[in-house]
Amino acid sequence: MDLQTFAATRAVGTKIMIAAKAIASLKSIGGLDLSADTADVTTLDSDGGYREFIGTFKDGGEVPISGNFEPGNPGQSDVYDAFESGDTLPFSIIFPAKLGASWIFKGVVTKFTTGAELDGVVTFEATIKVSGKPSLGKTPSAGLSALALTGTGGTLSPVYNTNNSSYSFGGVTAASVTVTATGAGQTIKLFIDGAFSQDLTSGSASAAIPLTLNIGKKLTIMANEDGKTQKVYEVVVIKTA
């Protein structure tokens, strides 16, 4: 009989994102603690005197995170802002590429603390309460088959390759640009400077994205197939004239 051996995977490289922003300088990301409630349906006819149960509501649990405090990090800043607002926001935990796995869920930040100990660094901790059903991606999404930007003078660099995730679109002289992302069976979302902008239709141009002279704009495109790990692409757009 053949026995398969599965090597353990180091946690280094795992990241958690709030919308399209990575939460930096983390030392620990807690796992989703899924649980299910039950209802007692025992009757006088139950076999052998044993209680009987049925499953009822499920709970996604909480995700605790902790690390070094960096108030200037956009991800950490957004976690604090989410605590203050009480809004339900999109989160994702992306495991190392070797695993090709991820969690995607919505959550509410219920705790945010900072700490400072003698002979230690300034730290922070936060807790995210999972809202609704989380999705576990077990294999990588196919991602985009094509990615193009339109704007006078602009050039995408490097040339698009599905295995590359970071690009620039420099030399733009137009007042705005559009993004066209193509991916069969993909749910495609566009974020601008970390904030959700719009859902994209595969093969169709986005709404116009206004630019400011000499100020970079970061576009994040997330492509995902149901039940798979999303792929994230980033494009920095710079208007130079």
ABEGO torsion letter per residue (X at the ends): XBBBBBBBBBABGBBBBBEABBBBGBABBBBBBBBBBBBBABBAABBGGBBBBBBBBBBAEBBBBBEBBBAABAAAAAAAAAAAAGBBBBBBBBBBAAAGBBBBBBBBBABBBBBBBBGBBBBBBBBBBBBEBBBBBABBBAEBABBBBBBBGBBBOBBBBAABABBBBBGBABABBBBBBBBBGBBBBBBBGGBBABBBBBGBBBBBBBBBBGBBBBBBBBBBBBGBBBBBBBBBBBBAX
